Amino acid sequence: MSNIDNNDDDGYTGPEWYRPGKNRDLFLGLLVIFLLVGLGGVLSRCDAGRDFAERFGFDSDGGEELVEDLDTDDDGGDDDDDLEPPREVEVPQTTIATPVESPDVRGALDSANFGDIGERVNGSVAVLTGTVASQALKDEAEAEALGVSGIDEVDNQIVVRDLAQEIRDAHAADGIEGVGVEVDEDGVAVLTGTVPDEATRARAEELARGIDGVTDVDNQLVIEEEAAPPPPPPPADPFAVTGAVSDGVLTLTGAVPSEEVRTAMVEAASAELGAESVIDELTIDDALGEEGTLTLTGEADAEAADAIVQAAGSAADEAGADVDNQL
C-alpha cells in the first residue's frame, strides 16, 4: 500500500491507503475496535471502571487480557512491576432527602366541619383565622388543630361573632321592637319580652333562626293581651285633721294630701267664723289619700258650737272629708 500522495481524476490527494473506499473503511474499523478493547482493559483495573465497562457492554476480562499481552516485554517478561498499583476510586454516595410532610391541619379542620376556618402552618405552629358563632366553637377548632401530629402550638385568631346583636339588628330592620335576646355558648337564642300579636311573635323567632350560627330558639315572648295586668297599688292612708275649739277659736292641726285641700279647709272655716277665729297649723303629706276625717274637739257654748260645726262642715265638704263632732 503506497504512502505517496496521488492526484487522480476523482480529486483525492491524500495517501493511497486512506483513499475513500474499502481501504479507509477497514482502517477506521480496526482503529475503533483497538480503542474499545484497550479502553475496556484499562477500565477493568478499578471498580468504577469495571462498572462503567459492564454498563456499556465492554468485556472487561478480555480487555484485561489484551492489555496484559500488550504490556508484555519483547523477551516475554511481565513489566507489571514497573506499573503503579491501581488506585481505588471512591464513588460519592448521593443521599436523597425524604421530603418532610407538612402537618395536615386542613384535613383535621375539614373532618370536624370547620371548612370555613382558614389555616396556615409555620413549622410547628398552626395559625387559625375566620369567624365562628361561639367561644365553644373557637376552642373546639383550636383543639382540632392542636391534635394534629407535628403541631405544638396554635395561634388562634378566630373571631367570635355577636349573634345576639345580629338578631337584634334583624328584628330592628323588620320593625320588631322590645324583644330581649340572649345567646348561650351552644348557639341557643332566648327571646323574652312582649309583642302585640302572635304573628309578631312567630316572625321574631323566624328571624332569629335565620341567623347563621343559631342552633335553636327558645321563644319566651308573651303577647300583650295575654300578659297579666300589674297589681293595683295599695290604698293610701286617709288624712286626719283635728279642729280644736278654745274660746271660740278653731285651730286646725294634722296632715292633708295637698296644698289645695289645706287651702280649701282654711278658707271655708274662715268664711263662717272669720279669719281671726281660725288658726292654720296643717301640714302636707302627698302619700295620704284624697279622703279623710275632720274631728272637732274642745268646749264651746251652744251658739258658738253651732257656728263652729257649720264652719267645720264647710271645710270638710271642700276637702272631701267627713266630720266627727266631739264637742
Secondary structure as GFF3:
##gff-version 3
##sequence-region A 1 327
A	DSSP	three_ten_helix	16	18	.	.	.	ID=ss1
A	DSSP	alpha_helix	22	43	.	.	.	ID=ss2
A	DSSP	alpha_helix	47	55	.	.	.	ID=ss3
A	DSSP	alpha_helix	60	71	.	.	.	ID=ss4
A	DSSP	three_ten_helix	79	82	.	.	.	ID=ss5
A	DSSP	alpha_helix	105	111	.	.	.	ID=ss6
A	DSSP	beta_strand	118	122	.	.	.	ID=ss7
A	DSSP	beta_strand	125	129	.	.	.	ID=ss8
A	DSSP	beta_strand	131	132	.	.	.	ID=ss9
A	DSSP	alpha_helix	135	146	.	.	.	ID=ss10
A	DSSP	beta_strand	153	156	.	.	.	ID=ss11
A	DSSP	beta_strand	159	160	.	.	.	ID=ss12
A	DSSP	alpha_helix	163	173	.	.	.	ID=ss13
A	DSSP	beta_strand	179	183	.	.	.	ID=ss14
A	DSSP	beta_strand	188	195	.	.	.	ID=ss15
A	DSSP	alpha_helix	198	209	.	.	.	ID=ss16
A	DSSP	beta_strand	216	219	.	.	.	ID=ss17
A	DSSP	beta_strand	222	223	.	.	.	ID=ss18
A	DSSP	three_ten_helix	224	226	.	.	.	ID=ss19
A	DSSP	beta_strand	239	246	.	.	.	ID=ss20
A	DSSP	beta_strand	249	256	.	.	.	ID=ss21
A	DSSP	alpha_helix	259	273	.	.	.	ID=ss22
A	DSSP	three_ten_helix	275	277	.	.	.	ID=ss23
A	DSSP	beta_strand	278	284	.	.	.	ID=ss24
A	DSSP	beta_strand	292	298	.	.	.	ID=ss25
A	DSSP	alpha_helix	302	319	.	.	.	ID=ss26
A	DSSP	beta_strand	321	325	.	.	.	ID=ss27
###
